[in-house]
Amino acid sequence: MLKRQRKIVLIGCLAGLILLLGAACQSESKPLQNSIIPEIKDSKPTIVAEGTVVINGIKQSISIRMKDGKEIYDSDPGAFQGTFLFGSFEVVATDPAGKELAKLGLNDVFDGGEMNFRKELPFEIQFDDYNEDGESDFTVGQWGGSNGNFYSMLTISSSGFEVLEENIYSADHRPSIRYRKIAGKAFLNKYYDQIIGADMDVIHRWKDGAFHRDIPTKSIEGGAAGVEGES
């Protein structure tokens, strides 16, 4: 009887040991479930916009790049349906060899807040010369509500990037637009005034090194502020 009990105990110990070894093997081979992936420091920057200008006879590439941030997907119908990039962005000028010539952080141009762009093929930066100084000016927009975007106007020259005007509320949702130019170093902006309940026109005129806005008037023709595609 005693031998039989010892035999049962021995078999039980062996079975327990086998179970422990099996569990150990499984824990080693099973991947971690919530593992943190280290940030890749030398990864190629995410480019959200591109354009080309010529400065002093040299072709330069202008791009908007994501410095850091996150990617968010929203399945709910609406303006932010799809995948967007949220975070810090910068505009960079490079020569044909890829050498960086100038750089400017864009978030500070938009009151220092977080910026976002839809994740898709890089959009085209729209250039023009609004103050007729021979340099290339361009706009960058951020969501301003269902009736339009807030745009900032920048310029690029041999001295680098400079902000010409900020917080231009326009009836458009494209990330970069070209405004209709008006004779005399000026451009026309269109927007919707929620208080009045009407489409408005306002001319921005260059004077004493800055753009100044005329008194807005009700728009005879509504429509978008940007004129891309028009002859």
Phi, psi and omega per residue, in radians:
M1 nan -0.723 -3.135
L2 -1.160 -0.703 3.121
K3 -1.101 -0.669 -3.132
R4 -1.134 -0.701 3.125
Q5 -1.121 -0.729 3.110
R6 -1.086 -0.667 3.138
K7 -1.124 -0.705 3.139
I8 -1.153 -0.740 3.126
V9 -1.091 -0.745 -3.139
L10 -1.095 -0.757 3.114
I11 -1.096 -0.705 3.129
G12 -1.111 -0.718 3.126
C13 -1.115 -0.746 3.122
L14 -1.093 -0.725 3.137
A15 -1.114 -0.724 3.124
G16 -1.121 -0.701 3.124
L17 -1.103 -0.711 3.119
I18 -1.088 -0.736 3.129
L19 -1.112 -0.720 3.132
L20 -1.125 -0.756 3.117
L21 -1.106 -0.694 3.121
G22 -1.120 -0.739 3.127
A23 -1.125 -0.680 3.131
A24 -1.116 -0.741 3.121
C25 -1.095 -0.721 -3.135
Q26 -1.137 -0.700 -3.112
S27 -1.173 -0.516 3.126
E28 -1.320 -0.633 -3.064
S29 -1.514 -0.329 -3.098
K30 -1.373 2.207 -3.132
P31 -1.176 2.680 3.096
L32 -1.196 2.454 -3.060
Q33 -1.486 -0.719 -3.086
N34 -2.038 0.697 -3.128
S35 -1.228 2.540 -3.141
I36 -1.619 2.183 3.117
I37 -1.522 2.123 -3.125
P38 -1.042 2.559 3.114
E39 -1.207 2.363 3.134
I40 -1.563 1.904 -3.037
K41 -1.297 -0.557 -3.049
D42 -1.771 0.381 3.136
S43 -1.259 2.697 3.130
K44 -1.166 2.314 -3.094
P45 -1.110 2.570 3.096
T46 -1.405 2.074 -3.119
I47 -1.720 2.191 -3.120
V48 -1.855 -0.278 -3.127
A49 -2.658 2.640 -3.128
E50 -2.508 2.691 3.066
G51 -2.922 2.943 -3.111
T52 -2.350 2.378 3.078
V53 -2.356 2.880 3.064
V54 -2.068 2.127 -3.135
I55 -2.170 2.096 -3.104
N56 0.941 0.692 3.103
G57 1.378 0.035 -3.120
I58 -1.919 2.230 3.121
K59 -1.289 2.257 3.126
Q60 -2.173 2.495 3.070
S61 -1.709 2.263 3.099
I62 -1.907 2.226 -3.129
S63 -2.408 2.645 3.014
I64 -1.870 2.182 -3.049
R65 -2.132 2.633 3.046
M66 -1.516 2.156 3.109
K67 -1.420 -0.889 3.097
D68 -2.807 2.814 -3.125
G69 2.681 -2.624 -3.071
K70 -2.530 2.804 3.110
E71 -1.907 2.231 -3.088
I72 -2.207 2.318 3.075
Y73 -1.906 2.297 3.128
D74 -2.173 2.113 -3.115
S75 -1.567 -0.180 -3.119
D76 -1.246 2.389 3.105
P77 -1.047 2.475 3.137
G78 2.564 -3.000 -3.068
A79 -1.109 -0.520 -3.085
F80 -1.865 0.417 3.059
Q81 -1.248 2.328 -3.118
G82 1.979 -2.768 -3.095
T83 -1.858 2.228 -3.138
F84 -2.188 2.673 3.052
L85 -1.816 2.121 3.136
F86 -1.998 2.356 3.093
G87 2.698 -2.514 -3.117
S88 -1.822 2.397 -3.104
F89 -2.286 2.762 3.099
E90 -2.491 2.665 3.064
V91 -1.840 2.332 -2.994
V92 -2.281 2.443 3.051
A93 -1.952 2.289 3.124
T94 -2.293 2.670 3.097
D95 -1.503 3.091 -3.098
P96 -1.015 -0.420 3.137
A97 -1.505 -0.044 -3.141
G98 1.592 0.072 3.129
K99 -1.272 2.317 -3.139
E100 -1.298 2.197 -3.099
L101 -1.844 -0.593 -3.123
A102 -2.742 2.710 -3.122
K103 -2.690 2.530 3.125
L104 -2.546 2.270 3.057
G105 -1.245 2.236 -3.064
L106 -1.472 -0.464 -3.069
N107 -1.062 -0.643 3.116
D108 -1.161 -0.471 3.104
V109 -1.239 -0.403 3.109
F110 -1.948 0.879 3.039
D111 1.083 0.357 3.040
G112 1.359 0.042 -3.117
G113 -1.418 3.005 3.090
E114 -1.193 2.381 3.119
M115 -1.839 2.873 3.092
N116 -2.609 2.582 3.058
F117 -2.452 2.569 3.094
R118 -1.172 2.417 3.102
K119 -1.402 1.910 -3.135
E120 -2.850 -2.972 3.065
L121 -1.070 2.534 -3.114
P122 -0.940 2.297 3.104
F123 -1.400 2.808 -3.094
E124 -1.521 2.224 3.072
I125 -1.324 2.254 -3.079
Q126 -1.637 2.095 -3.085
F127 -1.889 2.640 2.994
D128 -2.863 3.092 3.090
D129 -2.126 1.628 -3.000
Y130 -1.412 -0.517 3.132
N131 -1.811 0.152 3.021
E132 0.955 0.778 3.073
D133 -1.815 0.112 3.113
G134 1.498 0.010 3.135
E135 -1.830 2.792 -3.094
S136 -1.546 2.138 3.102
D137 -1.856 2.665 3.130
F138 -2.684 2.851 -3.105
T139 -2.085 2.630 3.028
V140 -2.312 2.303 -3.065
G141 -2.041 2.683 3.049
Q142 -2.334 2.666 -3.074
W143 -0.942 2.262 3.126
G144 -2.179 0.242 -3.104
G145 2.056 3.122 -3.058
S146 -1.163 -0.324 -3.090
N147 -1.736 -0.026 3.131
G148 2.891 -3.121 3.112
N149 -1.972 2.809 2.908
F150 -1.723 2.214 -3.114
Y151 -1.989 2.566 2.956
S152 -2.021 2.439 3.127
M153 -1.856 2.207 3.139
L154 -2.126 2.885 3.063
T155 -2.335 2.661 3.106
I156 -2.188 2.270 3.128
S157 -2.451 -3.039 3.107
S158 -1.127 -0.311 3.124
S159 -1.530 -0.136 -3.133
G160 1.983 -2.783 -3.121
F161 -1.571 2.579 3.087
E162 -2.540 2.492 3.114
V163 -1.551 2.177 3.123
L164 -1.608 -0.673 -3.137
E165 -2.788 2.572 3.139
E166 -2.145 2.864 3.023
N167 0.941 0.838 3.034
I168 -1.549 1.861 -3.136
Y169 -1.443 2.110 -3.019
S170 -2.308 2.617 3.103
A171 -1.378 1.319 -3.136
D172 -2.886 2.690 3.100
H173 -2.200 0.160 3.092
R174 -1.341 2.601 -3.050
P175 -1.231 -0.327 3.055
S176 -2.622 2.296 -3.102
I177 -2.293 2.839 3.049
R178 -1.995 2.083 -3.138
Y179 -1.354 2.738 3.069
R180 -1.291 2.169 -3.127
K181 -1.395 2.509 3.098
I182 -2.045 2.498 3.140
A183 -0.986 2.470 3.104
G184 1.595 0.724 3.077
K185 0.970 0.978 -3.088
A186 -2.567 2.862 3.054
F187 -2.503 2.752 -3.102
L188 -1.772 2.275 3.041
N189 -1.986 2.495 3.076
K190 -2.085 2.438 3.106
Y191 -2.709 2.916 3.117
Y192 -1.847 2.180 3.118
D193 -1.620 1.930 -3.086
Q194 -1.219 -0.517 -3.137
I195 -1.223 -0.817 3.124
I196 -1.348 -0.547 -3.081
G197 1.350 0.720 -3.083
A198 -2.616 2.708 3.002
D199 -1.298 2.407 -3.063
M200 -2.170 2.650 3.002
D201 -2.027 2.452 3.049
V202 -2.545 2.320 -3.140
I203 -1.679 2.321 3.071
H204 -1.816 2.075 -3.069
R205 -1.957 2.402 3.125
W206 -1.467 2.128 -3.138
K207 -2.679 2.313 3.104
D208 0.952 0.737 3.036
G209 1.376 0.278 3.133
A210 -2.731 2.816 3.059
F211 -1.535 2.379 3.099
H212 -2.159 2.478 -3.043
R213 -1.687 2.318 3.009
D214 -1.243 2.994 3.041
I215 -1.198 2.215 -3.119
P216 -1.102 2.597 3.070
T217 -2.256 2.713 3.102
K218 -1.127 2.372 -3.064
S219 -1.332 2.313 3.040
I220 -1.292 -0.691 3.081
E221 -2.068 2.191 3.100
G222 -1.315 -2.458 3.078
G223 1.697 -3.115 -3.091
A224 -1.359 2.742 3.128
A225 -1.321 -0.598 -3.126
G226 -1.356 2.561 -3.086
V227 -2.058 0.424 3.106
E228 -0.988 2.388 3.119
G229 1.602 -0.252 3.119
E230 -1.472 2.580 3.141
S231 -1.461 nan nan
